[in-house]
Amino acid sequence: MTGPLALSRAQILRDYAALQPRTGDVLYCQRDVTFLGIPFCAWVAKYTRSEYSHAAAVRMTAGLAEVLEIDQHGPRWLTLSEFIDGCTTPRLTIARPRYLSEQMQSAVAVEMQRLHDSQPGYDFTFADPLKPYCTEGTAEVLRRAGYPAFAPEPVTGI
Protein backbone atom coordinates (compact mmCIF):
# COMPACT_ATOMS: atom_id res chain seq x y z
CA MET A 1 0.00 0.00 0.00
CA THR A 2 1.25 3.47 -0.81
CA GLY A 3 -0.13 6.37 1.21
CA PRO A 4 0.09 10.14 0.85
CA LEU A 5 3.59 10.35 2.38
CA ALA A 6 5.14 8.14 -0.31
CA LEU A 7 5.80 11.12 -2.57
CA SER A 8 7.72 12.92 0.18
CA ARG A 9 9.40 9.76 1.55
CA ALA A 10 12.87 10.70 0.28
CA GLN A 11 12.73 14.07 2.03
CA ILE A 12 11.39 12.50 5.23
CA LEU A 13 14.23 9.96 5.20
CA ARG A 14 16.81 12.74 4.66
CA ASP A 15 15.33 14.85 7.45
CA TYR A 16 15.25 11.88 9.83
CA ALA A 17 18.83 10.91 8.94
CA ALA A 18 19.90 14.46 9.83
CA LEU A 19 18.36 13.93 13.29
CA GLN A 20 20.59 10.88 13.79
CA PRO A 21 17.92 8.23 14.39
CA ARG A 22 18.14 6.25 17.61
CA THR A 23 16.72 3.05 18.97
CA GLY A 24 13.69 4.02 21.02
CA ASP A 25 12.46 6.79 18.73
CA VAL A 26 8.66 6.62 18.45
CA LEU A 27 6.73 7.22 15.23
CA TYR A 28 3.14 8.46 15.25
CA CYS A 29 0.80 8.46 12.27
CA GLN A 30 -2.52 7.10 11.10
CA ARG A 31 -2.48 3.63 9.55
CA ASP A 32 -4.94 1.32 7.85
CA VAL A 33 -5.56 -1.28 10.55
CA THR A 34 -8.91 -3.02 10.16
CA PHE A 35 -10.88 -5.37 12.42
CA LEU A 36 -13.76 -7.40 11.03
CA GLY A 37 -13.81 -5.03 8.07
CA ILE A 38 -14.03 -1.96 10.32
CA PRO A 39 -11.40 0.76 9.72
CA PHE A 40 -10.06 0.47 13.26
CA CYS A 41 -7.35 3.15 13.11
CA ALA A 42 -9.63 5.70 11.49
CA TRP A 43 -12.17 4.99 14.23
CA VAL A 44 -9.53 5.41 16.96
CA ALA A 45 -8.38 8.74 15.51
CA LYS A 46 -11.95 10.00 15.24
CA TYR A 47 -13.07 9.07 18.73
CA THR A 48 -9.87 10.16 20.45
CA ARG A 49 -9.97 13.41 18.45
CA SER A 50 -6.40 12.90 17.29
CA GLU A 51 -4.58 13.19 14.01
CA TYR A 52 -2.82 9.96 14.97
CA SER A 53 -4.07 6.46 15.56
CA HIS A 54 -0.85 4.54 15.61
CA ALA A 55 2.56 4.35 17.27
CA ALA A 56 5.62 2.27 16.44
CA ALA A 57 9.17 2.08 17.76
CA VAL A 58 12.47 2.39 15.88
CA ARG A 59 15.45 0.08 16.30
CA MET A 60 18.78 0.96 14.73
CA THR A 61 20.63 -2.05 13.31
CA ALA A 62 23.91 -1.54 11.43
CA GLY A 63 22.93 2.07 10.73
CA LEU A 64 19.48 1.20 9.36
CA ALA A 65 16.19 2.14 11.01
CA GLU A 66 13.85 -0.81 11.51
CA VAL A 67 10.31 -0.21 12.72
CA LEU A 68 8.48 -2.58 15.05
CA GLU A 69 4.94 -2.38 13.74
CA ILE A 70 2.12 -3.88 15.80
CA ASP A 71 -1.12 -4.21 13.87
CA GLN A 72 -3.76 -6.78 12.97
CA HIS A 73 -0.92 -9.06 11.80
CA GLY A 74 0.77 -8.90 15.22
CA PRO A 75 4.29 -7.53 15.73
CA ARG A 76 6.41 -7.38 12.57
CA TRP A 77 9.50 -5.60 11.32
CA LEU A 78 9.18 -2.97 8.59
CA THR A 79 11.73 -0.78 6.95
CA LEU A 80 11.28 2.91 7.63
CA SER A 81 10.23 3.37 3.99
CA GLU A 82 7.55 0.69 4.33
CA PHE A 83 6.23 2.33 7.49
CA ILE A 84 6.12 5.78 5.86
CA ASP A 85 4.37 4.40 2.78
CA GLY A 86 1.70 2.82 4.99
CA CYS A 87 0.65 6.08 6.63
CA THR A 88 -2.86 6.98 5.45
CA THR A 89 -2.70 10.73 6.12
CA PRO A 90 0.08 13.23 5.39
CA ARG A 91 0.93 13.50 9.12
CA LEU A 92 3.96 11.77 10.67
CA THR A 93 5.58 12.73 13.95
CA ILE A 94 8.84 11.38 15.31
CA ALA A 95 9.28 11.58 19.07
CA ARG A 96 12.46 10.90 20.98
CA PRO A 97 12.26 9.92 24.63
CA ARG A 98 14.58 12.09 26.72
CA TYR A 99 17.55 10.66 28.56
CA LEU A 100 17.63 7.40 26.61
CA SER A 101 21.26 6.35 27.24
CA GLU A 102 23.13 3.98 24.93
CA GLN A 103 22.73 1.27 27.57
CA MET A 104 18.98 1.85 27.68
CA GLN A 105 18.80 1.90 23.87
CA SER A 106 20.41 -1.56 23.90
CA ALA A 107 17.81 -2.71 26.42
CA VAL A 108 15.04 -1.26 24.23
CA ALA A 109 16.35 -3.21 21.23
CA VAL A 110 16.32 -6.43 23.29
CA GLU A 111 12.75 -5.78 24.46
CA MET A 112 11.61 -4.97 20.91
CA GLN A 113 13.00 -8.28 19.68
CA ARG A 114 11.42 -10.09 22.63
CA LEU A 115 8.00 -8.60 21.83
CA HIS A 116 8.38 -9.45 18.16
CA ASP A 117 9.43 -13.03 18.87
CA SER A 118 6.56 -13.63 21.30
CA GLN A 119 3.97 -12.87 18.56
CA PRO A 120 1.19 -11.99 21.02
CA GLY A 121 -1.34 -10.80 18.41
CA TYR A 122 -3.12 -7.45 18.49
CA ASP A 123 -5.58 -6.15 21.08
CA PHE A 124 -8.63 -4.69 19.39
CA THR A 125 -10.45 -4.44 22.73
CA PHE A 126 -7.82 -2.39 24.61
CA ALA A 127 -8.39 -4.81 27.48
CA ASP A 128 -6.32 -7.97 26.86
CA PRO A 129 -3.10 -7.74 28.90
CA LEU A 130 -1.52 -10.51 26.81
CA LYS A 131 -2.08 -8.75 23.46
CA PRO A 132 -0.84 -5.19 23.08
CA TYR A 133 -2.26 -2.62 20.73
CA CYS A 134 0.32 -0.49 18.91
CA THR A 135 0.75 2.33 21.43
CA GLU A 136 0.63 -0.03 24.39
CA GLY A 137 3.27 -2.31 22.84
CA THR A 138 5.55 0.63 22.10
CA ALA A 139 5.19 1.97 25.64
CA GLU A 140 5.67 -1.49 27.13
CA VAL A 141 8.94 -2.00 25.26
CA LEU A 142 10.29 1.25 26.71
CA ARG A 143 8.98 0.46 30.19
CA ARG A 144 10.53 -3.03 30.23
CA ALA A 145 13.83 -1.52 29.15
CA GLY A 146 13.72 0.70 32.24
CA TYR A 147 12.35 3.92 30.79
CA PRO A 148 9.87 5.18 33.41
CA ALA A 149 7.90 7.83 31.51
CA PHE A 150 5.53 5.45 29.73
CA ALA A 151 2.68 4.01 31.72
CA PRO A 152 -0.18 3.03 29.41
CA GLU A 153 -3.63 2.93 30.92
CA PRO A 154 -6.70 1.15 29.58
CA VAL A 155 -8.80 3.28 27.26
CA THR A 156 -12.31 3.71 28.63
CA GLY A 157 -15.35 5.78 27.81
CA ILE A 158 -15.06 5.59 24.04
C-alpha positions in Angstrom: 0.0 0.0 0.0 1.2 3.5 -0.8 -0.1 6.4 1.2 0.1 10.1 0.9 3.6 10.3 2.4 5.1 8.1 -0.3 5.8 11.1 -2.6 7.7 12.9 0.2 9.4 9.8 1.5 12.9 10.7 0.3 12.7 14.1 2.0 11.4 12.5 5.2 14.2 10.0 5.2 16.8 12.7 4.7 15.3 14.9 7.4 15.2 11.9 9.8 18.8 10.9 8.9 19.9 14.5 9.8 18.4 13.9 13.3 20.6 10.9 13.8 17.9 8.2 14.4 18.1 6.2 17.6 16.7 3.0 19.0 13.7 4.0 21.0 12.5 6.8 18.7 8.7 6.6 18.4 6.7 7.2 15.2 3.1 8.5 15.3 0.8 8.5 12.3 -2.5 7.1 11.1 -2.5 3.6 9.6 -4.9 1.3 7.8 -5.6 -1.3 10.6 -8.9 -3.0 10.2 -10.9 -5.4 12.4 -13.8 -7.4 11.0 -13.8 -5.0 8.1 -14.0 -2.0 10.3 -11.4 0.8 9.7 -10.1 0.5 13.3 -7.3 3.1 13.1 -9.6 5.7 11.5 -12.2 5.0 14.2 -9.5 5.4 17.0 -8.4 8.7 15.5 -11.9 10.0 15.2 -13.1 9.1 18.7 -9.9 10.2 20.4 -10.0 13.4 18.4 -6.4 12.9 17.3 -4.6 13.2 14.0 -2.8 10.0 15.0 -4.1 6.5 15.6 -0.9 4.5 15.6 2.6 4.4 17.3 5.6 2.3 16.4 9.2 2.1 17.8 12.5 2.4 15.9 15.4 0.1 16.3 18.8 1.0 14.7 20.6 -2.0 13.3 23.9 -1.5 11.4 22.9 2.1 10.7 19.5 1.2 9.4 16.2 2.1 11.0 13.9 -0.8 11.5 10.3 -0.2 12.7 8.5 -2.6 15.1 4.9 -2.4 13.7 2.1 -3.9 15.8 -1.1 -4.2 13.9 -3.8 -6.8 13.0 -0.9 -9.1 11.8 0.8 -8.9 15.2 4.3 -7.5 15.7 6.4 -7.4 12.6 9.5 -5.6 11.3 9.2 -3.0 8.6 11.7 -0.8 6.9 11.3 2.9 7.6 10.2 3.4 4.0 7.5 0.7 4.3 6.2 2.3 7.5 6.1 5.8 5.9 4.4 4.4 2.8 1.7 2.8 5.0 0.6 6.1 6.6 -2.9 7.0 5.4 -2.7 10.7 6.1 0.1 13.2 5.4 0.9 13.5 9.1 4.0 11.8 10.7 5.6 12.7 13.9 8.8 11.4 15.3 9.3 11.6 19.1 12.5 10.9 21.0 12.3 9.9 24.6 14.6 12.1 26.7 17.5 10.7 28.6 17.6 7.4 26.6 21.3 6.3 27.2 23.1 4.0 24.9 22.7 1.3 27.6 19.0 1.9 27.7 18.8 1.9 23.9 20.4 -1.6 23.9 17.8 -2.7 26.4 15.0 -1.3 24.2 16.4 -3.2 21.2 16.3 -6.4 23.3 12.7 -5.8 24.5 11.6 -5.0 20.9 13.0 -8.3 19.7 11.4 -10.1 22.6 8.0 -8.6 21.8 8.4 -9.4 18.2 9.4 -13.0 18.9 6.6 -13.6 21.3 4.0 -12.9 18.6 1.2 -12.0 21.0 -1.3 -10.8 18.4 -3.1 -7.5 18.5 -5.6 -6.1 21.1 -8.6 -4.7 19.4 -10.5 -4.4 22.7 -7.8 -2.4 24.6 -8.4 -4.8 27.5 -6.3 -8.0 26.9 -3.1 -7.7 28.9 -1.5 -10.5 26.8 -2.1 -8.8 23.5 -0.8 -5.2 23.1 -2.3 -2.6 20.7 0.3 -0.5 18.9 0.8 2.3 21.4 0.6 0.0 24.4 3.3 -2.3 22.8 5.5 0.6 22.1 5.2 2.0 25.6 5.7 -1.5 27.1 8.9 -2.0 25.3 10.3 1.2 26.7 9.0 0.5 30.2 10.5 -3.0 30.2 13.8 -1.5 29.2 13.7 0.7 32.2 12.4 3.9 30.8 9.9 5.2 33.4 7.9 7.8 31.5 5.5 5.5 29.7 2.7 4.0 31.7 -0.2 3.0 29.4 -3.6 2.9 30.9 -6.7 1.1 29.6 -8.8 3.3 27.3 -12.3 3.7 28.6 -15.3 5.8 27.8 -15.1 5.6 24.0 
